[in-house]
Amino acid sequence: MQPPDEPCPDISRFETLLNDNWNERKRLIEDEFSLRSEVQLALQNGESREALEKARSRGNACRASLSRNDEEYLTLVESWVSESFAEPS
């Protein structure tokens, strides 16, 4: 904890970035769920291999975006901690 005579760092930028990150994550998770449902439905309906591969490819891209989102989240948290607990110069 910081002593009371030191000003608190402005964390509003991090809060906004974290909110944006969480909103993107929510959208990506919803997209991934839809894509999984699409693949399952395509399998049940006996759709072509090409249609299945396209859906699976979009699912893989979505999971890659989720992975990138995770990395961005960790970087944001690490930056917030570094700034909040930086040693005064």
Disulfide bonds with the S-S distance in Angstrom:
none
